[in-house]
Amino acid sequence: MSSRGTAAGDRGTAVVIGGGLAGCLAAWALHGVAERVVVVERDRYPDGVDFRPGVPQAKHGHLLLEAGQRTIDELLPGALAELLAAGATRVPLSGGLRWLTSAGWLAPYDSDLAVLTCSRPLIDQVVLERVRAAPNVEFRTGTEVIGLLGDRHAVTGVQVNRRGRHGEETEAIPAELVVDAAGRATRAAKWLSVLGAPAVPRDRVDAGVSYATRFYHRPPTPPPTPPSTCRATPPTRAASASCCPSRASAGSSAWAACAASNPPSSPRSSRSSSACSATPSSPGR
Ligand SMILES: Cc1cc2nc3c(=O)[nH]c(=O)nc-3n(C[C@H](O)[C@H](O)[C@H](O)COP(=O)(O)OP(=O)(O)OC[C@H]3O[C@@H](n4cnc5c(N)ncnc54)[C@H](O)[C@@H]3O)c2cc1C
């Protein structure tokens, strides 16, 4: 969102709406530029690696593609090593990931790309802890942005509601820059229209995909199956399923995620439709 300039030498305040993955990384990117960065997050973060309401998809299986891994590691050097030490697994795309497509099993190929499999809360926690350590980044948790300050020409801050011991308190946080990282819950377009700004054009693409995920304990000696399996058979069958290692630390488990227009909700139907039960006819390396 636009900002008004600050006096020379004053690097000003940046407010980030939402302290999810994008919000934390935006705060980190800004902490060397702005005098002060305030991240406003309506949830209170859990102690340690755990789920929270603002990231409901975190209860599903999670893969981080190569570009995401590299970007996070470039911004926060050593973050990838930290994730691996905490139980994340890098599954090589060539050979490590068996991928069943509508044309059959993907043939082996040379690639140094890999997907990172671990729980989403683990990624969030590693990133959050790094960003929290920055002295000029301030987190306001349990606090919801309810509107923007400013006029139709410039945004000059945010209006927040904080759930305190004495009920809800409203506060204005002035800022030179406001970043909207509220994800799919964003109300920025509505707030801008309240300020009198021109309507924000909006595109909505509904992929029509729903997820159902089950977590399975992995046996101490895993069977000789591929470490991960994926299946996608578009366009005739929208259903796809994947099975990858999740947190490989204590209480090790594997996850199975099924994505479909009508994903199975019972263990029996989940098992029968899962790619985890499929066997590659032409195994990769
Ligand atoms: C079912 C599912 C599976 C997915 N699987 C993968 C995957 O395997 N790999 C992958 O890379 N991506 C995956 N994604 C996509 C990924 O989850 C999103 O791209 C990512 O979460 C977006 O991050 P974000 O920080 O922009 O938004 P969000 O994660 O939505 O975070 C927004 C944050 O803003 C906060 N917030 C919202 N409104 C306010 C407000 N008014 N005031 C204060 N705080 C507010 C919320 O509490 C939340 O913490 C999946 C998504 C879904 C739905």
Ligand as a Chemical Component Dictionary entry (heavy atoms), coordinates in Angstrom:
data_LIG
# 
_chem_comp.id                   LIG 
_chem_comp.type                 NON-POLYMER 
_chem_comp.pdbx_formal_charge   0 
_chem_comp.three_letter_code    LIG 
# 
loop_
_chem_comp_atom.comp_id 
_chem_comp_atom.atom_id 
_chem_comp_atom.alt_atom_id 
_chem_comp_atom.type_symbol 
_chem_comp_atom.charge 
_chem_comp_atom.model_Cartn_x 
_chem_comp_atom.model_Cartn_y 
_chem_comp_atom.model_Cartn_z 
_chem_comp_atom.pdbx_ordinal 
LIG C1  C1  C 0 -5.309 -26.885 1.812  1  
LIG C2  C2  C 0 -4.064 -26.099 1.476  2  
LIG C3  C3  C 0 -2.861 -26.771 1.274  3  
LIG C4  C4  C 0 -1.700 -26.075 0.937  4  
LIG N1  N1  N 0 -0.526 -26.758 0.742  5  
LIG C5  C5  C 0 0.603  -26.094 0.469  6  
LIG C6  C6  C 0 1.840  -26.794 0.314  7  
LIG O1  O1  O 0 1.918  -28.003 0.422  8  
LIG N2  N2  N 0 2.953  -26.048 0.051  9  
LIG C7  C7  C 0 2.919  -24.673 -0.065 10 
LIG O2  O2  O 0 3.978  -24.062 -0.279 11 
LIG N3  N3  N 0 1.755  -23.996 0.064  12 
LIG C8  C8  C 0 0.613  -24.667 0.331  13 
LIG N4  N4  N 0 -0.563 -23.986 0.470  14 
LIG C9  C9  C 0 -0.560 -22.550 0.251  15 
LIG C10 C10 C 0 -0.012 -21.823 1.467  16 
LIG O3  O3  O 0 -0.613 -22.316 2.638  17 
LIG C11 C11 C 0 -0.320 -20.328 1.332  18 
LIG O4  O4  O 0 0.215  -19.867 0.114  19 
LIG C12 C12 C 0 0.334  -19.545 2.460  20 
LIG O5  O5  O 0 -0.202 -19.949 3.698  21 
LIG C13 C13 C 0 0.092  -18.083 2.272  22 
LIG O6  O6  O 0 0.747  -17.435 3.347  23 
LIG P1  P1  P 0 0.329  -16.010 3.805  24 
LIG O7  O7  O 0 1.238  -15.640 4.943  25 
LIG O8  O8  O 0 0.249  -15.122 2.607  26 
LIG O9  O9  O 0 -1.201 -16.116 4.295  27 
LIG P2  P2  P 0 -1.844 -16.929 5.501  28 
LIG O10 O10 O 0 -1.117 -18.201 5.758  29 
LIG O11 O11 O 0 -3.313 -16.973 5.205  30 
LIG O12 O12 O 0 -1.577 -15.989 6.766  31 
LIG C14 C14 C 0 -2.292 -14.804 6.964  32 
LIG C15 C15 C 0 -2.091 -14.373 8.403  33 
LIG O13 O13 O 0 -2.733 -13.127 8.584  34 
LIG C16 C16 C 0 -3.490 -13.151 9.782  35 
LIG N5  N5  N 0 -4.584 -12.185 9.596  36 
LIG C17 C17 C 0 -5.584 -12.241 8.677  37 
LIG N6  N6  N 0 -6.362 -11.153 8.765  38 
LIG C18 C18 C 0 -5.842 -10.380 9.767  39 
LIG C19 C19 C 0 -6.197 -9.119  10.326 40 
LIG N7  N7  N 0 -7.255 -8.409  9.886  41 
LIG N8  N8  N 0 -5.449 -8.620  11.340 42 
LIG C20 C20 C 0 -4.362 -9.308  11.810 43 
LIG N9  N9  N 0 -3.984 -10.510 11.312 44 
LIG C21 C21 C 0 -4.710 -11.029 10.299 45 
LIG C22 C22 C 0 -3.939 -14.608 9.922  46 
LIG O14 O14 O 0 -4.253 -14.943 11.255 47 
LIG C23 C23 C 0 -2.695 -15.345 9.407  48 
LIG O15 O15 O 0 -1.753 -15.551 10.446 49 
LIG C24 C24 C 0 -1.743 -24.674 0.792  50 
LIG C25 C25 C 0 -2.943 -23.984 1.012  51 
LIG C26 C26 C 0 -4.097 -24.687 1.336  52 
LIG C27 C27 C 0 -5.386 -23.927 1.565  53 
# 
loop_
_chem_comp_bond.comp_id 
_chem_comp_bond.atom_id_1 
_chem_comp_bond.atom_id_2 
_chem_comp_bond.value_order 
_chem_comp_bond.pdbx_ordinal 
LIG C1  C2  SING 1  
LIG C2  C3  SING 2  
LIG C2  C26 DOUB 3  
LIG C3  C4  DOUB 4  
LIG C4  N1  SING 5  
LIG C4  C24 SING 6  
LIG N1  C5  DOUB 7  
LIG C5  C6  SING 8  
LIG C5  C8  SING 9  
LIG C6  O1  DOUB 10 
LIG C6  N2  SING 11 
LIG N2  C7  SING 12 
LIG C7  O2  DOUB 13 
LIG C7  N3  SING 14 
LIG N3  C8  DOUB 15 
LIG C8  N4  SING 16 
LIG N4  C9  SING 17 
LIG N4  C24 SING 18 
LIG C9  C10 SING 19 
LIG C10 O3  SING 20 
LIG C10 C11 SING 21 
LIG C11 O4  SING 22 
LIG C11 C12 SING 23 
LIG C12 O5  SING 24 
LIG C12 C13 SING 25 
LIG C13 O6  SING 26 
LIG O6  P1  SING 27 
LIG P1  O7  DOUB 28 
LIG P1  O8  SING 29 
LIG P1  O9  SING 30 
LIG O9  P2  SING 31 
LIG P2  O10 DOUB 32 
LIG P2  O11 SING 33 
LIG P2  O12 SING 34 
LIG O12 C14 SING 35 
LIG C14 C15 SING 36 
LIG C15 O13 SING 37 
LIG C15 C23 SING 38 
LIG O13 C16 SING 39 
LIG C16 N5  SING 40 
LIG C16 C22 SING 41 
LIG N5  C17 SING 42 
LIG N5  C21 SING 43 
LIG C17 N6  DOUB 44 
LIG N6  C18 SING 45 
LIG C18 C19 SING 46 
LIG C18 C21 DOUB 47 
LIG C19 N7  SING 48 
LIG C19 N8  DOUB 49 
LIG N8  C20 SING 50 
LIG C20 N9  DOUB 51 
LIG N9  C21 SING 52 
LIG C22 O14 SING 53 
LIG C22 C23 SING 54 
LIG C23 O15 SING 55 
LIG C24 C25 DOUB 56 
LIG C25 C26 SING 57 
LIG C26 C27 SING 58 
# 
